[in-house]
């Protein structure tokens, strides 16, 4: 779903001509952002690579907190990393929703039977797109998605 959020935000920023402000911002260590994402898809040594990945990502986000939206992306990332940490570095997802929407479960998820405090920050919020595509997202994902919108669409006074 993050791909849709990014694409909608990106094309809106192009149409509104705000993309030039995104390009002109002063980023810190922006070239390092792919590293945590690559670490998260490596199937081996997850108990080491996932904490390392989230640590690097949170540091990079904090170094760029002056960028619109990055504070919300940081909050969402912290929430997601916390819930994954207490669930063996996997995102918990409610079994009933997985069955209802016939969703595939990847290596980053663990299916849980009942709603509890350990899943409150996990994936339990259903999203149904108009073209009948289904997702289950977390509270942290909502912060990340809003942050992405602000990143691509918000103009600070000093950006103008």
BAKE-163817 format. One record per residue (C-alpha): residue number from 1; residue in one letter; y, x negated, z negated. Coordinates in nm, 3 decimals. Example, Ala and Ser with C-alpha at 12.3 -4.5 7.8 and 13.67 -1.06 7.14 Angstrom:
! BAKE-163817
site voti=1, donu=A, Y=-0.450, X=-1.230, Z=-0.780
site voti=2, donu=S, Y=-0.106, X=-1.367, Z=-0.714
***
This chain:
! BAKE-163817
site voti=1, donu=X, Y=0.000, X=0.000, Z=0.000
site voti=2, donu=X, Y=0.234, X=-0.294, Z=-0.061
site voti=3, donu=X, Y=0.226, X=-0.358, Z=0.314
site voti=4, donu=X, Y=0.371, X=-0.010, Z=0.381
site voti=5, donu=X, Y=0.638, X=-0.058, Z=0.114
site voti=6, donu=X, Y=0.734, X=-0.395, Z=0.260
site voti=7, donu=X, Y=0.742, X=-0.269, Z=0.620
site voti=8, donu=X, Y=0.949, X=0.039, Z=0.537
site voti=9, donu=X, Y=1.194, X=-0.173, Z=0.336
site voti=10, donu=X, Y=1.205, X=-0.445, Z=0.600
site voti=11, donu=X, Y=1.276, X=-0.211, Z=0.892
site voti=12, donu=X, Y=1.531, X=-0.019, Z=0.686
site voti=13, donu=X, Y=1.707, X=-0.346, Z=0.602
site voti=14, donu=X, Y=1.716, X=-0.430, Z=0.974
site voti=15, donu=X, Y=1.852, X=-0.087, Z=1.068
site voti=16, donu=X, Y=2.118, X=-0.103, Z=0.795
site voti=17, donu=X, Y=2.197, X=-0.466, Z=0.882
site voti=18, donu=X, Y=2.125, X=-0.576, Z=0.525
site voti=19, donu=X, Y=1.859, X=-0.821, Z=0.641
site voti=20, donu=X, Y=2.127, X=-1.088, Z=0.688
site voti=21, donu=X, Y=2.192, X=-1.083, Z=0.313
site voti=22, donu=X, Y=1.821, X=-1.131, Z=0.245
site voti=23, donu=X, Y=1.813, X=-1.435, Z=0.473
site voti=24, donu=X, Y=2.135, X=-1.587, Z=0.333
site voti=25, donu=X, Y=2.034, X=-1.576, Z=-0.036
site voti=26, donu=X, Y=1.969, X=-1.894, Z=-0.229
site voti=27, donu=X, Y=1.600, X=-1.898, Z=-0.314
site voti=28, donu=X, Y=1.437, X=-2.145, Z=-0.548
site voti=29, donu=X, Y=1.098, X=-2.284, Z=-0.444
site voti=30, donu=X, Y=1.041, X=-1.988, Z=-0.212
site voti=31, donu=X, Y=0.799, X=-2.193, Z=-0.002
site voti=32, donu=X, Y=0.558, X=-2.200, Z=-0.300
site voti=33, donu=X, Y=0.509, X=-1.821, Z=-0.315
site voti=34, donu=X, Y=0.198, X=-1.821, Z=-0.090
site voti=35, donu=X, Y=0.008, X=-2.048, Z=-0.333
site voti=36, donu=X, Y=-0.055, X=-1.785, Z=-0.605
site voti=37, donu=X, Y=-0.154, X=-1.530, Z=-0.341
site voti=38, donu=X, Y=-0.408, X=-1.769, Z=-0.188
site voti=39, donu=X, Y=-0.548, X=-1.853, Z=-0.534
site voti=40, donu=X, Y=-0.611, X=-1.483, Z=-0.600
site voti=41, donu=X, Y=-0.840, X=-1.439, Z=-0.298
site voti=42, donu=X, Y=-1.062, X=-1.738, Z=-0.370
site voti=43, donu=X, Y=-1.385, X=-1.586, Z=-0.504
site voti=44, donu=X, Y=-1.490, X=-1.890, Z=-0.710
site voti=45, donu=X, Y=-1.362, X=-2.002, Z=-1.053
site voti=46, donu=X, Y=-1.174, X=-1.672, Z=-1.104
site voti=47, donu=X, Y=-1.151, X=-1.729, Z=-1.480
site voti=48, donu=X, Y=-0.934, X=-2.033, Z=-1.404
site voti=49, donu=X, Y=-0.766, X=-1.943, Z=-1.074
site voti=50, donu=X, Y=-0.644, X=-1.593, Z=-1.171
site voti=51, donu=X, Y=-0.452, X=-1.705, Z=-1.484
site voti=52, donu=X, Y=-0.318, X=-2.004, Z=-1.290
site voti=53, donu=X, Y=-0.215, X=-1.777, Z=-1.003
site voti=54, donu=X, Y=-0.029, X=-1.531, Z=-1.224
site voti=55, donu=X, Y=0.133, X=-1.813, Z=-1.422
site voti=56, donu=X, Y=0.268, X=-1.978, Z=-1.107
site voti=57, donu=X, Y=0.382, X=-1.642, Z=-0.968
site voti=58, donu=X, Y=0.567, X=-1.543, Z=-1.287
site voti=59, donu=X, Y=0.739, X=-1.884, Z=-1.307
site voti=60, donu=X, Y=0.850, X=-1.857, Z=-0.943
site voti=61, donu=X, Y=0.977, X=-1.502, Z=-0.998
site voti=62, donu=X, Y=1.169, X=-1.606, Z=-1.309
site voti=63, donu=X, Y=1.325, X=-1.899, Z=-1.122
site voti=64, donu=X, Y=1.453, X=-1.644, Z=-0.869
site voti=65, donu=X, Y=1.560, X=-1.371, Z=-1.113
site voti=66, donu=X, Y=1.911, X=-1.388, Z=-0.964
site voti=67, donu=X, Y=1.770, X=-1.227, Z=-0.647
site voti=68, donu=X, Y=1.795, X=-0.845, Z=-0.643
site voti=69, donu=X, Y=1.461, X=-0.684, Z=-0.726
site voti=70, donu=X, Y=1.292, X=-0.997, Z=-0.861
site voti=71, donu=X, Y=1.336, X=-0.888, Z=-1.224
site voti=72, donu=X, Y=1.144, X=-0.567, Z=-1.154
site voti=73, donu=X, Y=0.881, X=-0.754, Z=-0.954
site voti=74, donu=X, Y=0.844, X=-0.989, Z=-1.253
site voti=75, donu=X, Y=0.799, X=-0.699, Z=-1.496
site voti=76, donu=X, Y=0.535, X=-0.543, Z=-1.270
site voti=77, donu=X, Y=0.356, X=-0.875, Z=-1.229
site voti=78, donu=X, Y=0.352, X=-0.933, Z=-1.606
site voti=79, donu=X, Y=0.215, X=-0.582, Z=-1.666
site voti=80, donu=X, Y=-0.055, X=-0.626, Z=-1.401
site voti=81, donu=X, Y=-0.152, X=-0.972, Z=-1.525
site voti=82, donu=X, Y=-0.173, X=-0.847, Z=-1.885
site voti=83, donu=X, Y=-0.406, X=-0.559, Z=-1.801
site voti=84, donu=X, Y=-0.618, X=-0.786, Z=-1.584
site voti=85, donu=X, Y=-0.633, X=-1.048, Z=-1.859
site voti=86, donu=X, Y=-0.773, X=-0.800, Z=-2.113
site voti=87, donu=X, Y=-1.025, X=-0.679, Z=-1.856
site voti=88, donu=X, Y=-1.178, X=-1.012, Z=-1.756
site voti=89, donu=X, Y=-0.913, X=-1.087, Z=-1.491
site voti=90, donu=X, Y=-0.998, X=-0.773, Z=-1.295
site voti=91, donu=X, Y=-0.784, X=-0.464, Z=-1.249
site voti=92, donu=X, Y=-0.944, X=-0.161, Z=-1.412
site voti=93, donu=X, Y=-0.965, X=0.151, Z=-1.199
site voti=94, donu=X, Y=-1.086, X=0.496, Z=-1.303
site voti=95, donu=X, Y=-1.432, X=0.581, Z=-1.170
site voti=96, donu=X, Y=-1.347, X=0.950, Z=-1.121
site voti=97, donu=X, Y=-1.059, X=0.862, Z=-0.886
site voti=98, donu=X, Y=-1.267, X=0.609, Z=-0.696
site voti=99, donu=X, Y=-1.529, X=0.878, Z=-0.633
site voti=100, donu=X, Y=-1.277, X=1.153, Z=-0.556
site voti=101, donu=X, Y=-1.101, X=0.950, Z=-0.287
site voti=102, donu=X, Y=-1.408, X=0.748, Z=-0.178
site voti=103, donu=X, Y=-1.221, X=0.421, Z=-0.224
site voti=104, donu=X, Y=-1.380, X=0.081, Z=-0.172
site voti=105, donu=X, Y=-1.369, X=-0.150, Z=-0.473
site voti=106, donu=X, Y=-1.294, X=-0.517, Z=-0.413
site voti=107, donu=X, Y=-1.358, X=-0.829, Z=-0.615
site voti=108, donu=X, Y=-1.028, X=-0.786, Z=-0.799
site voti=109, donu=X, Y=-1.129, X=-0.452, Z=-0.956
site voti=110, donu=X, Y=-1.358, X=-0.326, Z=-1.229
site voti=111, donu=X, Y=-1.454, X=0.041, Z=-1.244
site voti=112, donu=X, Y=-1.420, X=0.211, Z=-1.585
site voti=113, donu=X, Y=-1.562, X=0.548, Z=-1.683
site voti=114, donu=X, Y=-1.294, X=0.681, Z=-1.917
site voti=115, donu=X, Y=-0.922, X=0.654, Z=-1.968
site voti=116, donu=X, Y=-0.838, X=0.431, Z=-2.266
site voti=117, donu=X, Y=-0.570, X=0.192, Z=-2.383
site voti=118, donu=X, Y=-0.738, X=-0.081, Z=-2.174
site voti=119, donu=X, Y=-0.665, X=0.111, Z=-1.853
site voti=120, donu=X, Y=-0.321, X=0.252, Z=-1.935
site voti=121, donu=X, Y=-0.163, X=-0.030, Z=-1.733
site voti=122, donu=X, Y=-0.449, X=-0.032, Z=-1.479
site voti=123, donu=X, Y=-0.500, X=0.162, Z=-1.158
site voti=124, donu=X, Y=-0.504, X=0.533, Z=-1.242
site voti=125, donu=X, Y=-0.204, X=0.678, Z=-1.055
site voti=126, donu=X, Y=-0.323, X=0.843, Z=-0.730
site voti=127, donu=X, Y=-0.102, X=0.820, Z=-0.422
site voti=128, donu=X, Y=-0.177, X=1.029, Z=-0.115
site voti=129, donu=X, Y=0.017, X=0.934, Z=0.195
site voti=130, donu=X, Y=0.111, X=1.203, Z=0.450
site voti=131, donu=X, Y=-0.149, X=1.073, Z=0.697
site voti=132, donu=X, Y=-0.430, X=1.122, Z=0.437
site voti=133, donu=X, Y=-0.460, X=0.762, Z=0.327
site voti=134, donu=X, Y=-0.538, X=0.726, Z=-0.044
site voti=135, donu=X, Y=-0.447, X=0.463, Z=-0.301
site voti=136, donu=X, Y=-0.469, X=0.427, Z=-0.675
site voti=137, donu=X, Y=-0.186, X=0.223, Z=-0.820
site voti=138, donu=X, Y=-0.077, X=0.097, Z=-1.161
site voti=139, donu=X, Y=0.245, X=0.117, Z=-1.361
site voti=140, donu=X, Y=0.302, X=-0.249, Z=-1.274
site voti=141, donu=X, Y=0.265, X=-0.171, Z=-0.904
site voti=142, donu=X, Y=0.546, X=0.083, Z=-0.930
site voti=143, donu=X, Y=0.778, X=-0.185, Z=-1.070
site voti=144, donu=X, Y=0.675, X=-0.426, Z=-0.793
site voti=145, donu=X, Y=0.732, X=-0.165, Z=-0.519
site voti=146, donu=X, Y=1.078, X=-0.071, Z=-0.648
site voti=147, donu=X, Y=1.158, X=-0.443, Z=-0.676
site voti=148, donu=X, Y=1.057, X=-0.500, Z=-0.313
site voti=149, donu=X, Y=1.287, X=-0.216, Z=-0.204
site voti=150, donu=X, Y=1.577, X=-0.366, Z=-0.400
site voti=151, donu=X, Y=1.500, X=-0.714, Z=-0.269
site voti=152, donu=X, Y=1.528, X=-0.603, Z=0.093
site voti=153, donu=X, Y=1.796, X=-0.335, Z=0.061
site voti=154, donu=X, Y=2.033, X=-0.419, Z=-0.225
site voti=155, donu=X, Y=2.354, X=-0.608, Z=-0.164
site voti=156, donu=X, Y=2.522, X=-0.779, Z=-0.458
site voti=157, donu=X, Y=2.900, X=-0.802, Z=-0.455
site voti=158, donu=X, Y=2.880, X=-1.179, Z=-0.410
site voti=159, donu=X, Y=2.647, X=-1.126, Z=-0.109
site voti=160, donu=X, Y=2.923, X=-0.947, Z=0.083
***
